[in-house]
Amino acid sequence: MKKGKGKQEKSISRQDVARRLAELAYGRANDCVRLVLEEQPELDALDLSLLSEVRRNDKGTVEIRLIDRLQALEQLAALAEADNSGMEAFLRVMEGAEA
């Protein structure tokens, strides 16, 4: 995939996709909640990658919608079935990172 003329070509590997799906499936929504609870949150410091939608009605009620984690897990499982050897190594690394 090319980002523009004169830029280096950057390819996305299966491991990159699997890593991102795992981050979405297992990520914390703390920053998404901080976005709506804090008076003036510092937006640049928040990880809003799990955020899908924010709504505020005229009465002040706030609704946040997160990405579908089950769908991310299903896609991660599909990747694992397609390339079992690389996924096993990836999952071992992820388990070590959580410890």
N, C-alpha and C positions, 0 to 999 in steps of 0.2 A: 504494500500500500504506500503510495506517495502522498506526502503532505503538501508539496508545492515544488516549484522549479528551484533547483539549487539545493534542496534539502536532501538529506540522506534518506535512502529508502529504509523503512522500518517494517519488519514483518512481525506478525503476531503468531506465536506458537501455540500449540495445544496446551502446553503448561501454563502459558500466560492466561488463556481462557479459563482453564481449570482453577487457577489461583484466584482469579477475579470472581468466578462463580462461588468458590468457597468463602471468599470475603463477604459476598452478598448473603449467602445462606447462613453464615454463622456470625455475622457482624452484630455489633451492639447499636441500639437505636438511641442511646443516651443523648447524642448531639441533636437528633431530630426533636426530641422532647425539650431540650434546652432552647431550641429555636422559638418555640411557642410559649415557654414559661418565663424566660428572662425578659426584662424590660428592653435592654439594648444588647442583644448577643453580638459577639464579634464574629461576623459571618465567615471571615477568612480562616478562622480557627476551628470551625465546625466541619465535621465529616457528615455530609448530608447525602451520601451515596445511596443510602437505603430509602430515602424519601421519594415518594411518588407524587404526593399531592398534599397541599395545605389549603384548608378552607376556614374562613371566619365569617360567621353570619352577623346580621345586624344587631343581635342580642349579645354578641361577644363570645359565643361558643366557638371553640376551635376544634377542628377535626384534622388529624394528620393520617395519611395513608402511606404505608410502607410498601416496598416491592414485595412480590409474591415469593416468599422464601421456599415454599414447596416446589414451585416451578424451577427455581435456581438449583435445588437439590436434584430434581428430575433430570435437568440438563447435565449436571455434574455426573450423575449416575450413567447417563447415556454416553458421556465422554469416557467414563471408566470402562464401560463395556466395549467400546470401539478400540481402545488402546489400554489394555489391562496392565501391561508391564510398566509403562510410564506413570500410570495413575497410582499404582501401589507405592512407588517410590515417592511420589508427591504427597500421598496421604501420610506416609511415615514422617516426612519432613514437617507436615502440618501438625501432626500429633506431638512432635518434639517442640514445636513453637508454642503450643498451648501449655506445656509443662512449666 
